[in-house]
């Protein structure tokens, strides 16, 4: 069958999602019961697998189970996490565990369970191009995808980009990967853990939850392998995730309203200041690390160093030994420092990179002065409203809640509302006790004094 014949056999979709991570998978689950929406979701992977390199046995989500794919939009959905537990005969075990936070491996299994039930989700389809067409006067996007069956073309009225983020490597460390040194991003950790543990020294670079999880995992096993373990961070301390309840009100539609309405320069400044709101470490994990260090110190001082205020400015490799030398700079003391390590793990986070297939529709996408997506309040980036939406690409316009699983159902509810022109899943607003902006009326009314009080003061 030719590509043209294949395209002819496919219907005109109302919405086509590209990339199937938790966010677009949630959108697929919420649109599945809606007969008026014909949707399709494509992903290049062979199946759903969320951060497999960090699937440590004890690692858990930093949000409660209600932040699943659907519950905060539709608590009665058959695709809820609780229904997954019921259908897999684990509900009572989860109940007895008395912990709201699912294990990461458990959440991954839940997402696979949902994906397997959705006929509109297709894995093994790599999108290679998109063009805009006019079909009988109607605006249509033609998406070309490569699969094992060959090239297929799909037509859709709307696009939702959920291609996710990619591992970020700091510029000072990028050159190391071409030298043969043992240098990896934490996304490859489990695949290369045994290789790491054969080295005499391991250094973790990073400050967030992933860095802490790797450090504890390697710390617990270091005695059996004999390596030295270092943890280097640019931050001034190993700071905990801010998780008090009034702060959690900032993960709300109310705060997104406030943040999105700010000038772009103010938003950029805030994002730089709010890292502890979404990049911190679970406080229990920090305490477990300390307790582990304390227990090991009873026998002998553990061969480990925790270094703060250290900015990575360069790196070289000894070709004879393969060891890396990290050129660090203590930002408070303004002093350089070198650290040699046989292996380096970069727990340096993820960043959004636009997929190349957007080139064909570049003129259909709005940009800000910095060339970034100009994302409107309801997650659209198209020059024509309601045609192109983004998932987890709006940190600069919607704030630190962008990658938060707890806001995904809200965002998907808003996208569905924009597509259908009606509210299928009520989008809750005004849920916070606090106000984020200046009150609309700040004037305090002045009351006339009784005449006798005025005369008494006179």
C-alpha positions, -999 to 999 in steps of 0.1 A, spaced: 0 0 0 14 34 -10 16 63 15 -12 80 -3 -34 49 -1 -26 45 36 -35 81 43 -68 76 25 -77 47 47 -72 68 79 -100 91 91 -96 128 96 -88 130 133 -101 157 156 -69 156 176 -35 139 172 -10 138 200 27 133 194 46 117 222 31 94 248 44 103 282 21 106 313 7 139 300 -5 129 266 -14 94 279 -37 112 304 -52 132 275 -58 100 256 -75 84 287 -98 115 292 -108 117 255 -114 79 252 -150 81 266 -160 110 244 -177 98 212 -176 132 196 -137 132 196 -117 110 172 -82 110 186 -48 93 178 -16 94 198 18 84 183 51 76 200 84 64 187 91 40 216 82 4 215 60 8 245 53 30 275 84 32 298 88 63 320 124 70 330 135 34 331 171 44 340 158 57 374 134 28 383 151 22 416 132 -3 438 124 21 466 119 53 446 85 68 448 66 98 433 68 131 450 30 136 445 1 116 460 -17 89 440 -46 113 432 -22 130 408 -26 100 384 -37 104 347 -73 112 353 -86 114 389 -83 152 394 -105 156 362 -127 126 365 -126 107 398 -150 81 384 -128 72 354 -120 36 348 -84 46 341 -78 58 377 -48 45 397 -72 31 423 -90 11 396 -56 -2 384 -49 -14 419 -83 -31 421 -80 -48 387 -45 -60 396 -55 -72 430 -33 -48 449 -58 -24 464 -58 -38 499 -20 -40 500 -18 -3 490 -44 5 517 -24 -13 544 8 3 533 -7 37 544 14 58 521 -1 81 496 29 82 473 31 53 447 64 37 440 78 49 407 78 14 393 42 10 404 32 42 386 50 30 355 31 -2 356 -2 17 360 6 39 329 13 7 309 -20 -8 320 -38 24 308 -19 25 275 -27 -12 267 -64 -4 269 -64 26 246 -68 16 209 -59 52 199 -24 50 213 1 36 189 38 30 198 66 23 174 55 53 152 82 80 148 69 112 135 92 126 108 73 156 94 42 177 95 27 200 69 -3 222 69 -30 217 42 -63 232 33 -88 204 28 -120 217 13 -113 250 30 -107 234 64 -74 237 82 -57 203 84 -23 190 95 -8 160 77 16 140 100 41 116 84 52 88 106 77 59 102 68 25 116 77 -12 111 49 -13 85 64 16 66 56 53 61 21 64 71 3 97 68 -24 109 92 -46 140 89 -58 159 119 -75 192 127 -54 197 158 -21 188 173 -9 182 209 28 182 213 39 159 242 74 149 230 87 155 265 121 167 277 155 153 270 186 148 293 205 180 299 243 180 299 261 211 312 284 226 285 315 219 307 307 181 306 295 176 270 330 171 257 337 143 281 312 120 263 333 120 232 365 111 250 358 75 261 356 85 298 329 68 319 304 97 319 267 93 318 234 111 325 213 97 353 187 85 328 212 57 319 220 49 355 205 14 360 217 2 326 253 11 336 252 7 374 274 -25 374 299 -7 352 300 22 376 306 0 406 337 -15 391 354 19 392 376 31 421 357 64 424 323 78 413 312 114 414 276 125 411 270 161 398 235 176 406 213 188 434 178 174 430 158 143 438 175 121 412 210 130 424 200 122 460 184 88 450 216 78 431 238 89 460 219 69 485 218 38 462 255 39 457 262 48 493 244 18 506 264 -6 484 298 11 485 313 -12 512 308 -43 490 326 -27 461 352 -4 477 347 27 456 350 63 467 318 83 463 314 120 458 284 143 455 289 177 440 263 204 437 262 240 426 236 247 452 245 262 486 229 232 504 211 199 498 178 217 500 145 199 506 115 202 484 92 229 497 60 210 506 40 230 531 3 233 523 1 270 517 31 266 493 12 237 476 -15 262 468 9 275 442 3 243 422 -32 255 413 -51 271 385 -52 303 406 -14 306 406 -11 298 369 -36 326 362 -14 350 382 19 338 368 8 338 332 -4 374 335 30 386 347 54 403 322 79 379 306 109 393 324 92 389 358 83 353 349 119 344 339 132 359 372 106 340 392 115 307 376 151 311 385 142 318 421 117 290 426 138 259 420 133 247 456 96 245 448 100 218 421 137 207 421 143 200 458 148 167 475 123 147 495 131 156 532 127 119 543 153 110 517 177 136 530 173 122 565 178 87 553 211 97 536 223 113 569 213 83 589 231 60 565 263 81 567 260 81 605 256 43 607 286 38 584 308 62 604 305 39 635 329 15 618 351 40 599 347 73 582 329 65 549 350 73 518 326 99 505 325 137 501 296 161 498 306 194 482 283 224 479 287 257 462 306 239 435 301 251 399 314 228 371 334 250 348 354 224 328 365 188 325 394 169 311 402 132 306 435 114 312 438 93 281 461 68 299 438 60 328 404 72 315 399 92 347 381 126 345 393 157 362 364 181 370 373 218 372 351 232 399 347 267 413 335 274 448 311 302 442 310 318 477 348 316 483 356 324 446 382 296 446 390 269 420 391 233 430 399 201 410 383 167 416 395 135 399 370 107 394 370 74 374 333 78 367 309 108 365 271 107 367 254 138 356 221 142 375 216 175 358 180 173 348 161 176 316 154 204 291 128 209 264 142 207 228 119 213 199 115 183 176 128 187 141 95 177 125 80 211 135 101 228 107 73 222 82 47 241 102 71 268 116 48 296 103 19 281 122 36 285 156 37 317 177 70 328 192 80 352 219 109 377 216 134 350 227 122 326 201 104 303 226 68 291 222 44 319 229 20 297 250 -14 312 256 -32 308 289 -49 276 277 -18 259 263 -21 269 227 8 280 205 -8 281 171 -12 313 150 -48 301 146 -64 296 181 -72 260 191 -51 242 166 -17 234 183 -12 227 220 18 218 241 24 196 271 53 203 295 68 230 272 54 260 290 77 265 320 85 301 309 48 310 305 30 289 332 56 285 358 71 257 379 38 237 379 44 228 342 61 194 349 39 187 379 19 155 375 -8 170 398 -16 197 372 -17 174 342 -54 165 345 -63 202 348 -42 211 317 -58 182 297 -93 194 309 -85 228 295 -73 215 262 -104 193 258 -126 224 266 -107 244 240 -112 217 214 -149 210 220 -160 245 230 -176 231 261 -165 220 295 -165 182 297 -144 180 329 -151 211 350 -119 232 353 -118 243 389 -108 278 398 -106 299 430 -94 269 451 -68 288 472 -72 305 505 -45 330 496 -45 357 469 -14 359 447 -19 394 432 -28 428 446 -65 430 455 -86 448 429 -98 474 454 -71 485 479 -88 517 491 -100 516 527 -133 535 532 -131 564 556 -161 568 579 -172 602 593 -165 606 630 -193 614 654 -193 651 661 -187 646 699 -155 627 693 -142 653 670 -150 681 694 -134 662 723 -100 659 704 -102 695 695 
